[in-house]
């Protein structure tokens, strides 16, 4: 089943236009950026790091990332090529995220690295363990979300980047549209291990660790990461990155 586009999502250029008068922009992280240490590797100038929750969105391993092929860590024969994204879901859905502020001067470079995504500006809420009212937002930020093949492959001219990796292996070139809930796409093991290690860092609270396992899903939108790791976890955690990528994919 194909997954519909995200209504009212933004391109990187639209995000930059919205925040051009502001000194900083608030970013929402949902994978390896759950840890302040990991987040600071990506955004060295970040400030105001905190964990919150988002509502009515799902965190899901659902699309191929060209960088996994470029770096030799994708496993195309088993479709273990997926990276993390987010998409609208039911009102009872949600998960723990990080939020942090980055200088406006560094935002363009950060967004451009997320080349296959669109973005949504959404409210964030207190953790379930917080004494604050759970229905009252404590801020808002920009979060990566799924885009469309037309936007990524045609408008952003990335077809030639994905075609050598996807056409020979699957007979089609798609980043989003053809990877539906019945596609069988699975998490890239090295990247999944990296995210799990990041979520297990001492600076990530128990609620954040539990959320990553229980509120992250495979592309079928049914199997939680916790269930998947019960079966595949031992193998996944042995999938260490190549030596030259240890600093990038070790949590």
C-alpha positions as a Markdown table, in Angstrom:
| # | Residue | x | y | z |
|---|---|---|---|---|
| 1 | Unk | 0.0 | 0.0 | 0.0 |
| 2 | Unk | 1.3 | 3.4 | -1.0 |
| 3 | Unk | 1.6 | 6.0 | 1.8 |
| 4 | Unk | 0.1 | 9.5 | 1.0 |
| 5 | Unk | 2.2 | 12.6 | 0.8 |
| 6 | Unk | 2.5 | 14.8 | 4.0 |
| 7 | Unk | 0.1 | 17.7 | 3.7 |
| 8 | Unk | 1.6 | 21.2 | 4.2 |
| 9 | Unk | 5.2 | 19.9 | 4.4 |
| 10 | Unk | 8.0 | 22.3 | 3.6 |
| 11 | Unk | 11.1 | 22.3 | 1.5 |
| 12 | Unk | 14.4 | 23.4 | 2.9 |
| 13 | Unk | 14.1 | 26.7 | 1.0 |
| 14 | Unk | 10.7 | 27.3 | 2.6 |
| 15 | Unk | 12.0 | 26.6 | 6.1 |
| 16 | Unk | 14.9 | 29.0 | 5.5 |
| 17 | Unk | 12.4 | 31.7 | 4.3 |
| 18 | Unk | 10.3 | 31.2 | 7.5 |
| 19 | Unk | 13.2 | 31.7 | 9.9 |
| 20 | Unk | 15.4 | 34.2 | 8.0 |
| 21 | Unk | 14.7 | 36.9 | 10.6 |
| 22 | Unk | 15.4 | 34.7 | 13.6 |
| 23 | Unk | 18.8 | 34.2 | 15.2 |
| 24 | Unk | 18.2 | 30.5 | 15.8 |
| 25 | Unk | 15.9 | 27.7 | 14.6 |
| 26 | Unk | 14.6 | 24.8 | 16.6 |
| 27 | Unk | 15.2 | 21.4 | 15.2 |
| 28 | Unk | 13.5 | 18.2 | 16.2 |
| 29 | Unk | 15.6 | 15.0 | 16.2 |
| 30 | Unk | 14.1 | 11.5 | 16.3 |
| 31 | Unk | 16.9 | 9.0 | 15.6 |
| 32 | Unk | 20.6 | 9.2 | 16.5 |
| 33 | Unk | 20.0 | 12.8 | 17.6 |
| 34 | Unk | 18.2 | 11.7 | 20.7 |
| 35 | Unk | 21.5 | 11.9 | 22.5 |
| 36 | Unk | 23.0 | 15.3 | 23.2 |
| 37 | Unk | 26.4 | 13.9 | 22.5 |
| 38 | Unk | 25.4 | 12.5 | 19.1 |
| 39 | Unk | 23.4 | 15.7 | 18.3 |
| 40 | Unk | 26.5 | 17.8 | 19.0 |
| 41 | Unk | 28.5 | 15.8 | 16.6 |
| 42 | Unk | 26.1 | 16.8 | 13.9 |
| 43 | Unk | 25.4 | 20.4 | 15.2 |
| 44 | Unk | 28.4 | 21.5 | 17.2 |
| 45 | Unk | 26.8 | 24.9 | 18.0 |
| 46 | Unk | 23.5 | 23.6 | 19.2 |
| 47 | Unk | 22.0 | 25.0 | 22.4 |
| 48 | Unk | 19.0 | 24.4 | 24.6 |
| 49 | Unk | 18.9 | 20.6 | 24.1 |
| 50 | Unk | 15.9 | 18.8 | 25.7 |
| 51 | Unk | 13.7 | 15.8 | 25.2 |
| 52 | Unk | 10.0 | 16.2 | 24.5 |
| 53 | Unk | 7.2 | 14.3 | 22.7 |
| 54 | Unk | 5.5 | 14.8 | 19.4 |
| 55 | Unk | 1.9 | 13.8 | 18.8 |
| 56 | Unk | 0.0 | 12.4 | 15.9 |
| 57 | Unk | 3.1 | 11.3 | 14.0 |
| 58 | Unk | 4.8 | 7.9 | 13.5 |
| 59 | Unk | 8.6 | 7.2 | 13.4 |
| 60 | Unk | 9.3 | 4.6 | 10.7 |
| 61 | Unk | 12.1 | 2.9 | 8.8 |
| 62 | Unk | 10.5 | 3.3 | 5.4 |
| 63 | Unk | 12.8 | 4.7 | 2.6 |
| 64 | Unk | 16.2 | 4.0 | 1.1 |
| 65 | Unk | 19.0 | 6.5 | 1.7 |
| 66 | Unk | 21.6 | 6.9 | -1.1 |
| 67 | Unk | 24.3 | 7.6 | 1.4 |
| 68 | Unk | 24.0 | 4.0 | 2.8 |
| 69 | Unk | 24.8 | 2.7 | -0.7 |
| 70 | Unk | 27.6 | 5.3 | -1.2 |
| 71 | Unk | 29.2 | 4.3 | 2.1 |
| 72 | Unk | 28.9 | 0.5 | 1.4 |
| 73 | Unk | 26.6 | -0.2 | 4.4 |
| 74 | Unk | 23.3 | -1.0 | 2.5 |
| 75 | Unk | 22.4 | -4.6 | 2.0 |
| 76 | Unk | 20.3 | -4.5 | -1.2 |
| 77 | Unk | 19.8 | -8.3 | -1.5 |
| 78 | Unk | 17.7 | -8.3 | 1.7 |
| 79 | Unk | 16.3 | -4.8 | 1.3 |
| 80 | Unk | 18.1 | -3.7 | 4.5 |
| 81 | Unk | 18.5 | -0.3 | 3.1 |
| 82 | Unk | 16.0 | 1.9 | 5.1 |
| 83 | Unk | 16.6 | 5.1 | 7.0 |
| 84 | Unk | 14.3 | 6.7 | 9.5 |
| 85 | Unk | 11.6 | 9.2 | 8.7 |
| 86 | Unk | 8.3 | 10.4 | 10.2 |
| 87 | Unk | 4.7 | 10.7 | 8.9 |
| 88 | Unk | 1.3 | 11.7 | 10.1 |
| 89 | Unk | -0.5 | 9.1 | 12.2 |
| 90 | Unk | -3.4 | 8.8 | 14.5 |
| 91 | Unk | -4.2 | 11.1 | 17.4 |
| 92 | Unk | -3.0 | 8.4 | 19.9 |
| 93 | Unk | 0.4 | 8.0 | 18.2 |
| 94 | Unk | 3.6 | 9.8 | 19.1 |
| 95 | Unk | 7.1 | 9.4 | 20.3 |
| 96 | Unk | 10.0 | 11.0 | 22.2 |
| 97 | Unk | 12.2 | 13.4 | 20.3 |
| 98 | Unk | 15.0 | 15.8 | 21.0 |
| 99 | Unk | 14.7 | 19.5 | 20.3 |
| 100 | Unk | 17.6 | 21.9 | 20.1 |
| 101 | Unk | 18.4 | 25.3 | 18.7 |
| 102 | Unk | 20.9 | 25.9 | 16.0 |
| 103 | Unk | 22.2 | 29.3 | 14.7 |
| 104 | Unk | 20.4 | 30.5 | 11.7 |
| 105 | Unk | 23.8 | 30.8 | 9.9 |
| 106 | Unk | 24.3 | 27.0 | 10.2 |
| 107 | Unk | 20.7 | 26.0 | 9.3 |
| 108 | Unk | 21.1 | 25.9 | 5.5 |
| 109 | Unk | 24.0 | 23.4 | 5.6 |
| 110 | Unk | 22.1 | 21.2 | 8.1 |
| 111 | Unk | 18.9 | 21.1 | 6.0 |
| 112 | Unk | 20.7 | 20.6 | 2.7 |
| 113 | Unk | 22.3 | 17.4 | 4.1 |
| 114 | Unk | 18.7 | 16.0 | 4.6 |
| 115 | Unk | 18.3 | 16.0 | 0.8 |
| 116 | Unk | 15.5 | 13.4 | 0.6 |
| 117 | Unk | 13.2 | 14.9 | 3.2 |
| 118 | Unk | 10.6 | 17.5 | 3.5 |
| 119 | Unk | 10.0 | 19.3 | 6.8 |
| 120 | Unk | 7.1 | 20.0 | 9.1 |
| 121 | Unk | 6.8 | 22.6 | 11.8 |
| 122 | Unk | 5.0 | 21.0 | 14.7 |
| 123 | Unk | 4.4 | 21.6 | 18.4 |
| 124 | Unk | 6.3 | 19.5 | 21.0 |
| 125 | Unk | 4.9 | 18.4 | 24.4 |
| 126 | Unk | 6.3 | 17.4 | 27.8 |
| 127 | Unk | 7.5 | 13.9 | 28.4 |
| 128 | Unk | 5.0 | 11.6 | 30.0 |
| 129 | Unk | 7.2 | 11.6 | 33.1 |
| 130 | Unk | 7.1 | 15.4 | 33.3 |
| 131 | Unk | 4.8 | 17.1 | 35.9 |
| 132 | Unk | 3.8 | 19.6 | 33.2 |
| 133 | Unk | 0.3 | 19.4 | 31.6 |
| 134 | Unk | 0.6 | 16.9 | 28.8 |
| 135 | Unk | -1.8 | 18.7 | 26.5 |
| 136 | Unk | 0.0 | 22.0 | 26.5 |
| 137 | Unk | 2.9 | 22.5 | 24.0 |
| 138 | Unk | 6.3 | 23.5 | 25.4 |
| 139 | Unk | 7.5 | 24.8 | 22.1 |
| 140 | Unk | 7.7 | 23.9 | 18.4 |
| 141 | Unk | 10.3 | 23.0 | 15.9 |
| 142 | Unk | 11.1 | 21.7 | 12.4 |
| 143 | Unk | 11.2 | 17.9 | 11.9 |
| 144 | Unk | 12.2 | 15.8 | 8.8 |
| 145 | Unk | 9.3 | 14.0 | 7.2 |
| 146 | Unk | 8.6 | 12.0 | 4.1 |
| 147 | Unk | 8.7 | 13.7 | 0.7 |
| 148 | Unk | 7.6 | 12.5 | -2.7 |
| 149 | Unk | 9.5 | 10.9 | -5.6 |
| 150 | Unk | 8.6 | 13.9 | -7.9 |
| 151 | Unk | 10.0 | 16.4 | -5.4 |
| 152 | Unk | 13.2 | 14.4 | -4.7 |
| 153 | Unk | 14.0 | 12.8 | -8.0 |
| 154 | Unk | 12.7 | 15.4 | -10.4 |
| 155 | Unk | 12.5 | 18.8 | -8.7 |
| 156 | Unk | 15.7 | 18.3 | -6.8 |
| 157 | Unk | 17.4 | 16.5 | -9.7 |
| 158 | Unk | 18.5 | 13.5 | -7.6 |
| 159 | Unk | 17.4 | 10.7 | -10.0 |
| 160 | Unk | 20.9 | 10.1 | -11.1 |
| 161 | Unk | 22.1 | 9.7 | -7.5 |
| 162 | Unk | 19.6 | 7.0 | -6.8 |
| 163 | Unk | 19.3 | 5.2 | -10.1 |
| 164 | Unk | 22.6 | 3.2 | -10.0 |
| 165 | Unk | 21.7 | 1.8 | -6.6 |
| 166 | Unk | 18.0 | 1.1 | -7.0 |
| 167 | Unk | 17.3 | 0.2 | -10.7 |
| 168 | Unk | 19.7 | -2.7 | -10.9 |
| 169 | Unk | 18.5 | -4.2 | -7.6 |
| 170 | Unk | 14.7 | -3.6 | -7.7 |
| 171 | Unk | 13.8 | -2.6 | -11.3 |
| 172 | Unk | 12.6 | 0.8 | -10.3 |
| 173 | Unk | 13.8 | 4.1 | -8.9 |
| 174 | Unk | 11.9 | 5.4 | -5.9 |
| 175 | Unk | 12.7 | 7.0 | -2.7 |
| 176 | Unk | 9.2 | 7.3 | -1.3 |
| 177 | Unk | 6.3 | 6.4 | -3.5 |
| 178 | Unk | 6.9 | 2.7 | -4.2 |
| 179 | Unk | 8.1 | 1.8 | -0.7 |
| 180 | Unk | 4.8 | 1.2 | 0.9 |
| 181 | Unk | 3.7 | -0.9 | 3.9 |
| 182 | Unk | 4.0 | -4.1 | 1.8 |
| 183 | Unk | 7.4 | -3.4 | 0.2 |
| 184 | Unk | 9.5 | -5.5 | 2.6 |
| 185 | Unk | 12.1 | -2.7 | 3.0 |
| 186 | Unk | 14.0 | -3.1 | 6.3 |
| 187 | Unk | 16.4 | -1.0 | 8.4 |
| 188 | Unk | 20.0 | -0.6 | 7.3 |
| 189 | Unk | 21.8 | -2.7 | 10.0 |
| 190 | Unk | 24.8 | -0.4 | 10.6 |
| 191 | Unk | 22.5 | 2.6 | 10.8 |
| 192 | Unk | 20.0 | 0.9 | 13.0 |
| 193 | Unk | 22.8 | -0.2 | 15.4 |
| 194 | Unk | 24.0 | 3.4 | 15.5 |
| 195 | Unk | 20.6 | 4.7 | 16.4 |
| 196 | Unk | 20.1 | 2.0 | 19.1 |
| 197 | Unk | 23.5 | 2.7 | 20.6 |
| 198 | Unk | 22.6 | 6.4 | 20.6 |
| 199 | Unk | 19.3 | 5.8 | 22.4 |
| 200 | Unk | 21.1 | 3.8 | 25.1 |
| 201 | Unk | 23.6 | 6.5 | 26.0 |
| 202 | Unk | 23.5 | 7.5 | 29.7 |
| 203 | Unk | 22.4 | 11.0 | 28.7 |
| 204 | Unk | 19.1 | 9.6 | 27.2 |
| 205 | Unk | 16.4 | 9.1 | 29.8 |
| 206 | Unk | 14.5 | 5.8 | 30.3 |
| 207 | Unk | 11.4 | 7.2 | 28.6 |
| 208 | Unk | 13.5 | 8.1 | 25.6 |
| 209 | Unk | 15.1 | 4.7 | 25.4 |
| 210 | Unk | 11.7 | 2.9 | 25.7 |
| 211 | Unk | 10.1 | 5.2 | 23.2 |
| 212 | Unk | 12.7 | 4.4 | 20.6 |
| 213 | Unk | 12.2 | 0.7 | 20.9 |
| 214 | Unk | 8.4 | 0.7 | 21.4 |
| 215 | Unk | 7.4 | 3.7 | 19.2 |
| 216 | Unk | 9.5 | 3.1 | 16.2 |
| 217 | Unk | 8.1 | 0.9 | 13.4 |
| 218 | Unk | 9.2 | -1.0 | 10.4 |
| 219 | Unk | 7.7 | -0.2 | 7.0 |
| 220 | Unk | 4.7 | -2.4 | 7.6 |
| 221 | Unk | 3.6 | 0.1 | 10.3 |
| 222 | Unk | 2.8 | -2.8 | 12.6 |
| 223 | Unk | 6.1 | -4.3 | 13.7 |
| 224 | Unk | 7.7 | -2.3 | 16.4 |
| 225 | Unk | 11.5 | -2.0 | 16.6 |
| 226 | Unk | 11.4 | -3.8 | 19.9 |
| 227 | Unk | 9.7 | -6.8 | 18.3 |
| 228 | Unk | 12.1 | -6.7 | 15.4 |
| 229 | Unk | 15.2 | -6.6 | 17.7 |
| 230 | Unk | 13.9 | -9.5 | 19.7 |
| 231 | Unk | 14.5 | -11.6 | 16.5 |
| 232 | Unk | 17.3 | -9.8 | 14.7 |
| 233 | Unk | 18.9 | -7.8 | 17.6 |
| 234 | Unk | 21.9 | -10.1 | 18.1 |
| 235 | Unk | 22.8 | -9.9 | 14.4 |
| 236 | Unk | 22.1 | -6.2 | 14.1 |
| 237 | Unk | 24.3 | -5.3 | 17.1 |
| 238 | Unk | 27.2 | -7.2 | 15.5 |
| 239 | Unk | 27.0 | -5.1 | 12.3 |
| 240 | Unk | 29.7 | -2.7 | 13.2 |
| 241 | Unk | 30.6 | 0.0 | 10.6 |
| 242 | Unk | 33.8 | -0.1 | 8.5 |
| 243 | Unk | 36.7 | 1.3 | 10.4 |
| 244 | Unk | 36.7 | 4.6 | 8.4 |
| 245 | Unk | 33.0 | 5.1 | 9.5 |
| 246 | Unk | 33.4 | 4.2 | 13.2 |
| 247 | Unk | 33.2 | 7.9 | 14.3 |
| 248 | Unk | 30.0 | 8.4 | 12.3 |
| 249 | Unk | 28.1 | 5.2 | 13.1 |
| 250 | Unk | 28.9 | 4.2 | 16.6 |
| 251 | Unk | 26.1 | 5.9 | 18.6 |
